[in-house]
């Protein structure tokens, strides 16, 4: 069994071309080209998973994957914007059949979100460029020390960091901009400008 802990950090980026140039200069290797992702998060009847920090997700890109994420038993919160949590993921043969199984088990689709993801490798870390409906983000996953080294190599050591999930950021954006939408889709954000401060808590 592989290490079932995900450690990562998110950085919002405003200049995708500049980031691509920095990745090239740092020697990052392209692992997976730009790929569309369709993600569905599920909830139980009482919708208790999200409040407990639990993610049950079915993802379709070049393959279908079922993922479970949860806070670590001894989690004390993110440190320096870097967050660790339990993550277990399996590849499944058929997205639609897995959806049927989950619903038969008592879970229901709760929210859908989309993205385009490009994946790189740099030393010990995986770096992904995520084109989200509300803006572009860089996620770096790996050991904490290697994440810090990668941020320094990309001249992002002092950039604001987000430990929140995309769905948590989605809720902030909806609140900040007064958006009445349920899913984080490109269609729902067509023509919507999202300023960086919309990703921070109000007040």
Order of alpha helices (4+ residues) and beta strands (2+ residues): beta-alpha-beta-beta-beta-beta-alpha-beta-beta-beta-alpha-beta-alpha
